[in-house]
Amino acid sequence: MIRHVVIRGRVQGVGFRDWTQRAALARNVEGWVRNRRDGMVEAVFSGDPAAVSGILADCRSGPPSAHVEMIEELAAMVGDLALRRPGERFSVLPTA
């Protein structure tokens, strides 16, 4: 299962990307996360359907200082995973 999401709310400057990376790796989920210039966080999650559903549920609250207003799911394709850094299961990418 692959999901591409945009997370809206107070999600930048609160450690959301690092938290997402740790949570995804703990659930054995592959993918990436990055800040966007518009103030949102974008991520791609891939793995066992239950694990991906779990990380999506985790992201609905995020780290303690975050305030998630909404998670929007976008069309996702296997090629979305290509943005990961070589050799990493889950990457924190630069702002786009």
Sequence and secondary structure as in RCSB ss.txt:
>XXXX:A:sequence
MIRHVVIRGRVQGVGFRDWTQRAALARNVEGWVRNRRDGMVEAVFSGDPAAVSGILADCRSGPPSAHVEMIEELA
AMVGDLALRRPGERFSVLPTA
>XXXX:A:secstr
 EEEEEEEEE SSSSHHHHHHHHHHHTT EEEEEE TTS EEEEEES HHHHHHHHHHHTT STT EEEEEEEE 
  GGGGGGS TT SEEE    
